[in-house]
Amino acid sequence: MLGRSAEQRRIERMLTDCRQGASSSLLLHGEAGIGKTALLDHAAQRADGMRVLRVEGIESEMELAFGGLHQLFLPVLDVLDRLPAPQAAAMRAIFGLTDDAVRDRFTVGLAVLSMLSEIGAEAPLLCLVDDVQWLDRPSADVLTFVARRLRAEGTVMLFAARDGAHGSVAKGLPLLHVEGIDREAAAALLPGLPPHVAEWIIDQAQGNPLALIELPTALTPAQRAGQLSPLALPEAPSPLRGRLQDALAGQIGRLPEATQTMLLVSAADDTGDLPLVLSAARRCGAAIEDLEPAERAGLVSLSGEALRFRHPLVRYAAYQGSPLARRIAAHEALAATLDTARHAHRRAWHLAAAATGPDERVADELEHVAEWAGSRQAMASASAAYERAAQLTEDPKRRARLLISAAQKAGEAGQDERCGALADQVPLPLRDPGMAADFARVRAVVELGCGSPATAGRILGECADLIAPSRPDKLASLLTDAVHAAFSSGDAALIGEIAARGPDLPVLAVPALLLDGEVSGALDSLRELVRACRLPGSGLMDRLMAGIYCHLVADHAQAHEIATAAVALCREQGISGWLPTTLHLLAEVELALGRFDQAHAHAAEGLRLADYYDLAHRAAHLRAVLATLAAVRGREEETRSLAEQALEYTRPRGVGRGTANALWALGLLELGLGRAQAALEHLEAARREAGHPLLARFLLPDLAEAAVRAGHPERAKEPARRLADWAAAVSRPAVAATAHRCAALTGPDSEAEDHFAAAVRLHADGGDFERARTALVHGEWLRRLRRNIDARDHLREALETFEKLGAEPWARRARAELRAAGETHDPAHPAGATDGRINRLSPQEREVVRLAATGATNREIATQLFLSPRTVGHHLYRAFPKLGVSSRTELASLLAS
């Protein structure tokens, strides 16, 4: 560990903090052989009094779903008995201990977090994950998901990955770049060598510790003694990795042939399961005594029933340095040894590794592996199995079907780039209309995920035209997906084009009629669609679109019911990929209803899921919702950050709806802060991005108010008129109330009183925030007419509501107006005092406190927020003193006030 003092100190500090109950994680990254594994070994040596769990990523087992997770937790599987039943069942299923399916990947993530918490309760825990780039993707996803949520479990997680790979497999972890050691430290690793030999090795190794150790062993005795020049090399030497591999291969090549065979079988297996390796090696003519020369050479170490290579590069050299025929024989021997149903997936992959050409039998086995992995939400592994099966079949039609399945699973795993690459391999043209429809969906997933949602809609619409005569059964679902993509883009012309393809389908008739201005007919079709959605077996996409349409026509109560049911359906059936989308709809509806806490909780959950799945498109929409909620509460920095992140994604891709929503958040922020001109500019830009008036109607109340406050009443009249027309068409009290408020703002004073009275009456069953805004505007109008006593009643009502909602900029405006109306002191509002204390909490503490006040247990809160129960307890321990409470009962009473 020469030259590694800084890295050692950081790791030791993490271990010290862990013993005091804190948790942390760190990803060490650098080139091969640079010393990452040695630093993990150092951590293990310094972990006095701690439980140590370790796993190494294995290149040949990257597609064995959850193999790494199983290896990590194999010594502590008894902890499963202490987990909640759903979590324990999920872990047993992914470990192959039961035949159950796993519907929700997040149950697995929560189960692993719970396992770490349970183990950490007994003693501080150190988890070491080496060669993350070679860990199977489901295991890597779960472990990094958990590492990002460590708080107070008494756990340290250290990951190591090669440069160039860590960004994709361990996103969001703290990083430590492990660089080469200096020449002085390098020289200390080369005692006894002639100076010119040592200098040559230092130059070649470039600070890589493993190279400094391995290159001398590759020299002959004469070269080590300096009698022959080691400099007789080509002028353009191969990269370090190649030279190092050559050195290792030379070392292995000097071992007895039977020992080389034993190393090859061990490398091909890669699990370190010694009984399995010995059983397979016997089929290749090797035995346990043949491991002795490799042990003496320090290439492997044996302990109990485990075999471990000194370094992953040794394993790589043992495998790659063997002739192809021997590698095939090793995989065949391992497949023959793994002859039980429990190991069917590993057997299939060994058979695939041994295949040198098409083999339908192996393709069949791999397809079964893919189905097994898919049933356990291991979509990346399922995709890899489908792809390899496609490579092993000679049937073009079957190859196309398997590649499409591989692409679909890649898309569900968040691997949009790979999804597109697999789609490019599908042999065209596809003569089967059903397969063509599935292929169109794959292409649309790629576009919707990282390209243009409008293009996704066009792809689906064009496919619908092609398959309509032969597969009418596929038509409705294709067009529904297409109109959803079009709505996501905000392209009204495209929505109309797609809707025109199925005028008899309510899901398409609603937008077609709305775009044509036939609101009454659209509402009739929407009622029909909502009735259909309540029937058993109705599809998720129909429900989603029904909720979007109800929200669009301001039937927020109905939209909330549908969105809530859609979220529940995704949770119950494990449709995790669509959960962020349904949560986005639910959050938008709750925002419209003025239920800001619930909206924030659902949008934050949706964003966590979208980021986890790499659903950048949906994440942008969710950030826009969170930006709007932050704007209402006057959190300027948070609003701008979220809105800018959303716009960074939506603008280049023409996602008009997402761009309009992000700009709306910025406009609402400025309006609340009293910067009306800036608000007007943002809101008018949002209206342009929204495109069609139908899609911009949610902006009209704020547009009218911003224009009036900015001193441009002429720019307020047209939005106010359009809002009044829309209120008359949809007959929704909430819309009518805001229309009357805007009419009072833009019309003559002689009519304003009647408009305000009508608005107050219509707000009776609406959201608190909009009612308070009407009260504020009414109070301001009365004060301007010097009716100060009347004004105070309305302004007090507005202030109390804004304080209760945490809408601080609006509360400041109400206070200022009250003072101007002659109020000599702020009224004593318990809600305001409560909000002041709540504002002392961190965002995470606020979420935990909100759920605890509902009576949820620590485990239930942990499940919803993707934390461990111990972290939840830690947040409550910190929050109670800030709030001045000592129990959950007091907490519920405080928040209820």
C-alpha positions, 0 to 999 in steps of 0.5 A, a space after each residue: 500500500 505504498 503511496 496510498 496514504 490519502 486513500 487509506 485515511 479516507 477509508 479509515 475515516 468512513 469506518 470510524 464514522 460507521 462504528 458510531 452509527 453513520 453510513 456512507 458509500 464510495 466508488 473507487 475507480 481507476 485503470 486495471 491493476 491500479 490498486 483498487 482491490 488492494 484498497 478494498 483489502 485494506 478496508 477489510 483488514 481495518 474493519 475491526 469489530 465489523 461484519 465484512 461481506 464481499 462480492 467480486 464482479 465476474 465477466 462471464 457471469 454478467 448476465 446471471 441475474 442477481 448472481 452477485 447479490 446472491 454471492 454477497 449475501 450467501 453468508 447471511 441468508 438467515 437474515 431473510 427470516 427477519 424481513 417483512 414477508 413480501 421482501 423475504 419472498 422477493 429475495 428468495 425468488 431472485 435467489 432461486 430458492 422459490 419459483 415465485 415471480 418478482 413483480 416489483 424491482 423496488 421490493 428487492 431494493 427495499 429488501 436489500 436495504 432492510 437486510 443491511 439494516 438488520 445485519 448492521 443492528 448486530 455489528 457495524 457492516 462493511 460491504 465490498 463490491 469489486 469489479 462493479 463493471 463485471 457485476 450482473 446489471 440487476 445486482 449492480 442496480 440494486 446495490 447502488 440503489 441501496 448505497 444512495 439511500 444509506 443514512 444511519 444503518 451503520 454500514 459502509 459500502 465500497 465499490 471498485 470499478 475500472 475507468 470507462 465503466 463506472 459511470 454507467 454502473 454506479 451512477 450517483 455514488 461519491 467518487 475517488 479516482 485511484 491514480 498511479 503511485 509516484 516513482 519513489 513508491 514504485 521503486 520500493 516495490 522493486 527491491 533487488 533489481 539492477 537500477 536500469 532494469 528497475 527503471 525500465 519496469 517503472 517506465 513501463 508500469 506508469 505507476 500501476 502497482 499490479 504491473 510493478 509486481 507482475 512485470 518482474 515475474 515475467 522476466 527470465 532469471 538472466 533478465 532479472 539479473 540484468 545480464 540481458 537487456 529487457 529493452 529489446 521490445 518493439 518501438 511501438 509497445 502495446 498498451 499496458 493492459 496487453 503487456 500485463 496480460 502477456 506477463 500473466 499469461 507467461 506466468 501461467 504458461 510455465 505451470 503444468 498443463 493440468 494446473 492450467 486446465 484447473 485454472 481455466 475451469 475456475 476462470 470459466 466458472 468464476 463463482 469461486 465454488 470449489 466443489 463445483 470447480 473440482 467436479 467440472 475439472 475432473 471431466 477435463 482430466 484435472 484434480 485438486 492436487 493440480 491446484 498446488 502449483 498455482 497456490 505456490 505461485 500465489 495466483 489463487 488462494 483457497 479457503 474452505 469451499 472457496 477459490 479466489 484468484 489473486 486479481 481479476 486480471 489473473 482470471 482473465 489471463 487464465 481464460 483468454 490465454 487458453 485455446 478456444 477448444 479448451 475453453 469450450 470444453 471447460 464450459 461444457 464440463 461446467 454445464 454437465 455439472 450444473 444439471 439441476 433445475 436450480 442451476 438451469 440458468 447458469 447451465 444455459 449460459 455455459 452451453 451458450 458459451 460453448 456453442 460455436 454456431 446455431 443451436 436451437 436446443 441452447 436457444 430454447 434454454 436461453 429463452 427459458 432463462 429470459 422468461 425466468 429473469 423477466 418474471 423476477 424484474 431482472 430485465 437487463 439479464 432477460 434482454 441479454 438472454 433473448 439476444 444470445 438466443 437470437 444469435 443461436 437460431 437459424 430461423 429468421 422469424 424466430 431471430 426477429 421475435 427474440 431480438 424484439 423481445 431483447 429490445 423490449 426488455 432493454 427498454 424496460 431496464 432503462 437501457 435505451 441506447 442498447 434497446 435501439 442497437 438491438 432494434 437495428 439488428 432486427 431483420 426487415 421487412 417484418 411480414 408478421 403484422 403482430 411482430 411489426 406492431 411490437 417492433 414499432 413499440 420498441 422504436 417508439 420506446 427509444 424515441 420517447 426515452 431519449 429522442 422526440 416523443 413526436 417521432 414516437 407518435 408518428 412511428 406508432 401511427 404509421 405502423 397502425 396504418 400498415 397493420 390495420 387491415 390484417 390485425 385490427 385487434 392491435 390497432 386500438 393499443 397502438 393508437 392509444 400509445 401513439 396519442 399518449 406520445 403525442 400528448 407528451 410532446 404537446 404537438 396538437 397537430 399530431 394529436 389530431 392526426 392520430 385521433 383521426 385514425 380512430 374516431 370510433 374509439 373514445 380514447 381518440 374521439 375525446 382529443 379529436 372533438 376537443 381540438 375541433 371545439 366540440 366540447 360537449 361531444 368530447 365530454 360525452 365521449 370522455 364519460 364513455 371512456 371513464 365508464 369503460 376504465 372502471 370495468 374489470 380488465 381495462 388497460 393501463 393506457 386507457 386509464 392513463 389517457 382518461 385521467 389526462 383528459 379529465 385533468 385537461 377538462 378540469 374534472 380534477 376529482 374524477 382525474 384524481 380517482 383514475 390516477 390513484 387507481 392507475 398508480 395502484 394498478 402499477 404497484 399491484 401488477 409490478 408495472 414499474 416502468 409505467 409507475 413514474 408516468 402514473 405518479 406524474 399524472 397523480 401529482 399534477 392533479 393534486 397540484 391542481 387541487 391545491 394538495 401540495 404535500 401529497 403532490 410533492 410526495 408523489 412527484 418526488 417518488 416518481 422522480 426517484 423511480 424515473 432516475 432509477 430507470 433512466 427515464 429522462 423524458 419522464 424525469 423532466 416532466 416530474 422536475 417541472 411539477 416539483 419546480 411548480 410546487 417549489 415556486 408556490 412556496 417561494 423556494 427560488 433556487 430550487 425552482 430555478 434549478 429544477 426548471 432549468 434541468 427540465 428545460 435542458 431536456 425538453 427544449 432540444 427535443 421539442 417536448 412542448 408540454 414539458 417546456 411549457 410546464 417548466 416555464 409556468 413554474 418560473 412564471 409562477 415564482 416571479 408572480 408570487 415574488 411580485 416581479 410581474 413583468 418577468 412573470 408575464 414574459 415566462 408565462 407568455 413564452 410558456 403559452 407559445 410552447 404549449 401551442 394549441 389553445 387547448 393545451 395552454 388553458 391552464 396558463 390563462 389565470 396566471 397570464 391575466 393576473 401577471 399582465 394586470 400587475 405588470 401594467 399591461 391590462 390590454 394583454 390580460 383581456 384576451 386570456 380572461 375572455 378565453 378563460 370565460 369561454 372555456 368555463 362556460 364550455 366545461 361547466 366546472 366550478 373551479 374554472 368558473 371561479 378563476 374566470 370570475 376572478 380574472 373578469 374582476 381584474 380586467 373589467 370595470 370596477 362597477 362589475 368587479 364586486 359581483 365577479 368576486 362574489 361569484 368566485 368566492 361562491 364557486 370556490 366553495 368545493 375547490 382548492 384552498 390555494 386558488 380560493 386564497 388567491 381570490 381572497 387576496 385579489 379581492 382584498 387588494 381591490 377593496 383596499 384600493 377603493 379605501 374599503 379597508 375594514 372589508 379588505 382586512 377580512 379577505 386578506 386575513 383569510 388569504 394569509 391564514 391559508 397561504 401560511 397553512 400551505 407554506 406559500 410564503 411569497 403569497 403570505 408575505 403579499 397578504 401581510 403587506 396588504 394587511 398592514 396597508 389596510 391598517 392592520 397593526 399586528 400580524 394575527 396569531 395563526 397557529 398554522 403560521 407558527 407550525 409552518 415556521 417550525 416545519 421549515 426548520 426540517 430538511 426536505 427528507 425530514 419533512 417527508 418522514 414527519 408527514 408520513 409519521 403523522 398519518 400513523 405509518 410505522 417506520 417500516 411503512 415509511 421506509 418502504 414508501 421513501 426507499 429508506 431503511 427503517 433505521 434511517 427513518 428512526 434517525 430522521 424522526 430523532 432529529 425532527 422531534 426537537 426541531 418541532 418541539 414534540 416528543 411523540 407521534 401523537 403530538 406530531 399528528 396534533 401539531 400538523 393537524 393544526 
